[in-house]
Amino acid sequence: MPNRRRAVAALTALAAAPLLPLPAEARAAEARAAGTGSSAGRSPEALSGSRTPAHARLVAADRVSERVLDLTIDSPALGREGHARVLLPTGYDRRPHRRWPVLYLLHGCCDPGPGWEAWTLNTDVEGITADTPALIVSPEGGPVGFYSDWWNGGRYGPPAWETFHLAELRPLLERALRANGRRAIAGLSMGGFGALSYAARHPRLFRAAASFSGVVHTTLDPAGVQGILTGGGADPTALWGDPAAQSPLWDAHNPYALIPRLPRGYPVYLACGNGAPGPLDPPDRPEDTLERGLGEMAGRYARRARGHGLAVTARLYGPGTHTWPYWERELARALPLLTAPLI
């Protein structure tokens, strides 16, 4: 197929291209945050360790359909291959010289299947974005990766999800798929955390952000976060350390604590239910305590964000559970806010 051959040729040409380092502001924030324990006094460069990308290499570019392109990347940040599913804009192949904005669409935790396929498998994201002139990028984030470079007792090293997404995948998209410098980011549950954390940790990278039932205030329930890690078979202190002993590191990734880093007027879309069965649930659905707790986080985030002058659209819609039909609905509603700064 000619279109597929062109895509593969363009992507594989990246193998020899140097990649950009993790943005300096992120390394500096990490250094400040890790100023406890064995990390105290270390420079940002020393703290970043193996998080600085070496030579990420494209392994495969599989054109699944007219719009769906799956990427496989040999990632030093992860210490293994990483993946991303890209929805190409309608008419992408007919405009070979046009550059496109990017909407990152992050998945949640604990899915039984590949996370980068979750949005396309569980929603009509292709239909919802059919008229959106942007690359819709769903990168792998690990079953319980929490969109972070893991602390690993101060050693860092793999998995470094933030580096994979922002210092390996991002320039690959720009060089191979004609992405331009305009980006927005959204995600559900753990991905909602990732969207608002990335937006605040890198306020010059993303022009808008959205969270659907996101974990937007991690220190409100650190035991809950650690329980997710334990349930995923991970050491609960490997992510950001102990919530008390490494509290600055927890704050350096907590969307609620990071609100002041976002500029006044920054557009944020925040959606969550209260855990009671809602209009998109079956009649016998029990109350969802997870969504109820996330709704409390969302309310606190919205109040603080408005106090700091952010342009918050908060849809705390009451009855609704932690399930795909609500996230699909909210993506469609959030899309104009997310794309307005890009187009």
C-alpha positions in Angstrom: 0.0 0.0 0.0 1.7 3.3 -1.1 0.5 5.4 1.8 1.7 2.8 4.3 5.1 2.6 2.5 5.5 6.4 2.7 4.6 6.5 6.4 7.1 3.7 7.2 9.9 5.3 5.2 9.4 8.6 6.9 9.3 7.1 10.3 12.3 4.8 9.9 14.4 7.7 8.7 14.3 8.9 12.3 16.5 6.2 13.5 19.7 8.2 12.9 18.2 11.6 14.1 19.3 12.9 17.5 16.5 13.3 20.1 15.9 16.3 22.3 16.6 16.1 26.0 13.9 16.2 28.7 13.0 19.9 29.0 15.3 21.6 31.5 12.5 23.0 33.6 11.3 19.4 34.3 14.8 18.4 35.4 15.1 21.4 37.6 11.7 20.8 39.3 12.7 17.2 39.8 16.0 18.3 41.5 14.1 20.7 43.8 11.5 18.0 44.6 14.1 15.3 45.4 16.1 17.4 47.8 15.5 15.0 50.6 17.3 11.8 51.6 20.2 10.6 49.4 19.2 13.0 46.5 19.9 16.2 48.5 22.2 18.7 46.9 22.5 16.8 43.6 22.3 18.8 40.3 19.3 18.4 37.9 21.6 16.6 35.5 22.7 14.1 38.1 19.2 13.6 39.3 17.9 12.9 35.7 20.4 10.0 35.4 19.3 7.6 32.7 16.2 9.6 32.1 18.1 11.7 29.6 17.3 9.8 26.3 20.1 8.1 24.4 19.1 6.9 21.0 15.4 5.9 20.8 14.9 3.9 17.7 11.8 3.2 15.7 11.2 -0.5 15.4 7.9 -0.6 13.4 5.2 1.6 12.0 2.1 -0.4 11.3 -0.6 1.3 9.2 -3.6 -0.6 10.7 -6.2 1.4 8.7 -6.6 4.7 6.9 -6.4 6.7 10.1 -4.7 4.3 12.6 -1.0 4.0 12.7 0.8 2.0 15.5 4.3 2.9 16.4 6.8 0.7 18.2 9.9 2.4 19.7 13.0 0.9 21.2 13.1 3.2 24.2 16.1 3.7 26.5 13.8 5.5 28.9 11.8 2.4 29.4 14.6 -0.1 29.0 12.4 -1.9 26.4 10.1 -1.3 23.5 7.3 1.3 23.9 4.2 1.9 21.9 1.8 4.6 20.7 -1.3 4.6 18.6 -1.8 7.6 16.3 -5.1 8.6 14.7 -4.1 10.5 11.6 -6.3 13.4 10.6 -8.8 12.8 7.8 -7.0 13.5 4.5 -3.6 13.3 6.1 -2.0 11.5 3.0 -3.5 14.0 0.6 -1.6 16.9 2.3 2.0 15.7 2.4 3.4 19.2 3.3 1.0 20.2 6.0 2.1 20.1 9.6 -0.4 19.2 12.3 -1.1 20.0 16.0 -1.2 17.1 18.4 -3.8 16.0 21.0 -2.3 13.5 23.4 -5.0 11.2 24.8 -3.8 9.2 27.8 -5.2 5.9 29.1 -5.9 4.8 32.6 -4.5 2.2 34.8 -5.0 -1.5 35.2 -6.4 -2.4 31.7 -6.1 -6.0 30.8 -5.1 -5.1 27.2 -2.5 -2.7 25.7 -3.2 0.7 27.1 -2.3 2.5 23.9 -5.3 0.7 22.2 -7.7 1.4 25.0 -9.4 4.6 23.6 -10.0 3.1 20.2 -11.2 -0.3 21.6 -13.6 1.2 24.2 -14.9 4.4 22.6 -15.8 5.9 19.2 -12.8 8.2 19.4 -12.3 7.8 15.6 -15.8 9.1 15.0 -15.5 11.8 17.6 -12.3 13.2 16.1 -13.1 12.6 12.4 -13.3 16.3 11.7 -10.4 17.3 14.0 -7.4 18.5 12.0 -4.9 17.1 14.5 -2.9 14.0 15.3 -4.6 12.1 18.1 -1.8 10.3 20.0 -2.4 7.6 22.6 0.9 6.6 24.0 1.6 3.6 26.2 1.8 4.6 29.9 2.2 1.2 31.6 -0.4 -0.6 33.6 0.4 1.5 36.7 3.1 3.8 35.3 1.5 7.1 36.5 3.1 9.1 33.8 6.3 9.7 35.7 10.0 8.9 35.7 10.1 6.4 38.6 12.2 7.3 41.6 13.4 3.8 42.4 14.9 4.6 45.7 16.8 7.6 44.3 18.4 5.6 41.5 15.8 6.5 38.9 16.3 4.6 35.6 13.5 2.6 33.9 10.6 3.0 33.7 10.9 6.7 32.8 7.5 7.4 31.3 7.7 11.1 31.3 11.0 11.0 29.3 9.5 8.4 26.9 6.5 10.6 26.2 8.1 14.1 26.1 11.7 13.5 25.1 11.5 10.4 22.9 8.0 10.2 21.4 7.4 14.0 21.0 10.3 14.8 18.7 9.6 11.6 16.8 6.1 12.8 16.0 7.4 16.2 14.9 10.0 14.7 12.6 8.2 11.8 11.2 4.5 12.6 11.3 4.7 16.4 10.6 3.5 17.4 14.1 3.9 21.1 14.7 4.6 22.9 18.0 0.9 23.2 19.1 -0.2 20.5 21.6 -3.0 19.8 24.1 -3.4 16.8 26.4 -6.3 14.9 28.0 -6.7 11.6 29.8 -9.0 9.4 32.0 -8.4 8.2 35.5 -4.6 7.7 35.8 -4.4 9.5 32.4 -6.3 12.4 33.9 -3.6 12.6 36.4 -1.0 12.4 33.7 -2.6 15.2 31.6 -2.8 17.7 34.4 0.6 16.8 35.8 2.3 17.0 32.5 0.6 20.3 31.7 1.8 21.9 34.9 5.2 20.4 34.9 5.7 21.6 31.3 3.5 24.7 31.0 5.1 25.7 27.7 4.4 22.4 26.0 0.6 22.1 26.2 -1.9 24.8 25.4 -4.9 23.1 27.1 -5.6 20.1 29.3 -8.5 17.9 30.3 -9.1 15.3 33.0 -11.9 12.7 33.0 -12.4 11.1 36.4 -8.7 11.8 37.0 -6.5 11.3 40.1 -5.9 15.0 40.4 -4.9 15.3 44.0 -2.6 12.5 44.9 -1.7 13.5 48.4 -5.4 13.6 49.4 -5.3 9.8 49.2 -1.7 8.6 49.0 -2.7 5.2 50.3 -5.1 4.9 47.4 -2.3 5.6 44.9 0.0 3.1 46.6 -2.8 0.5 46.7 -3.0 0.8 42.9 0.7 0.3 42.6 0.6 -2.7 44.9 -2.3 -4.2 43.0 -0.3 -3.9 39.8 2.6 -5.9 41.4 4.9 -2.9 41.9 6.8 -1.6 44.9 4.5 1.2 46.2 7.5 3.4 47.1 9.3 3.0 43.8 7.2 5.6 42.0 7.8 8.8 44.2 9.1 7.3 47.4 7.4 7.4 50.8 4.6 10.0 51.0 6.1 11.5 54.1 9.8 11.1 53.6 9.7 12.1 50.0 6.8 14.5 50.2 8.4 17.2 48.0 8.7 14.6 45.2 5.0 13.7 45.6 4.1 17.4 45.4 6.3 17.8 42.3 3.9 15.4 40.4 0.6 16.3 42.1 -1.7 18.2 39.8 -3.3 20.0 42.8 0.0 21.2 44.2 1.2 22.2 40.7 -1.7 24.5 39.9 0.3 27.7 40.5 2.7 26.7 37.7 0.0 27.1 35.1 -0.5 30.7 33.7 -3.6 32.7 34.4 -6.3 32.0 31.8 -5.0 28.5 31.1 -7.9 26.3 29.8 -8.6 23.2 31.9 -11.5 20.9 31.4 -12.4 18.8 34.5 -15.1 16.1 34.5 -16.1 13.6 37.2 -19.1 11.9 38.6 -20.0 11.3 42.3 -20.2 7.5 42.1 -23.9 7.2 42.2 -25.4 5.2 39.3 -26.1 7.6 36.5 -27.8 7.8 33.1 -25.1 5.8 31.3 -25.1 2.9 33.9 -27.2 -0.3 33.9 -30.2 -0.2 36.4 -28.5 -2.6 38.9 -25.2 -0.8 39.0 -24.0 -0.3 42.7 -22.4 2.9 44.0 -18.8 3.4 42.8 -16.7 4.5 45.8 -13.6 5.1 43.5 -15.5 7.7 41.5 -16.9 9.2 44.6 -13.4 9.8 45.9 -12.2 11.2 42.6 -15.1 13.5 42.5 -13.9 15.0 45.8 -10.5 15.5 44.3 -12.0 17.2 41.2 -14.0 19.6 43.4 -11.0 20.7 45.3 -8.9 21.0 42.2 -11.6 23.2 40.5 -11.9 25.6 43.5 -8.1 26.1 43.8 -7.6 26.4 40.0 -10.2 29.1 39.8 -8.6 30.9 42.7 -5.4 31.0 40.7 -7.1 32.4 37.6 -7.2 29.3 35.4 -10.0 29.1 32.9 -11.7 26.0 34.4 -14.6 24.3 32.8 -15.8 21.9 35.5 -18.4 19.3 34.7 -19.0 17.7 38.1 -22.0 16.0 36.7 -23.3 14.2 39.8 -24.5 10.6 39.2 -22.0 8.7 37.1 -19.5 5.9 37.7 -15.9 5.2 36.7 -16.7 3.7 33.3 -16.1 4.3 29.6 -19.4 5.7 28.5 -18.9 8.8 30.7 -15.3 9.3 29.4 -16.4 9.0 25.8 -19.2 11.6 26.4 -16.8 14.0 28.2 -14.1 13.7 25.4 -16.7 14.8 22.9 -17.7 17.7 25.1 -14.1 18.7 25.9 -12.9 18.6 22.3 -13.7 22.2 21.4 -11.8 23.5 24.5 -8.9 21.3 23.7 -8.6 22.1 20.1 -9.4 25.8 20.1 -5.8 26.8 21.0 -4.4 24.4 18.4 -6.3 25.2 15.2 
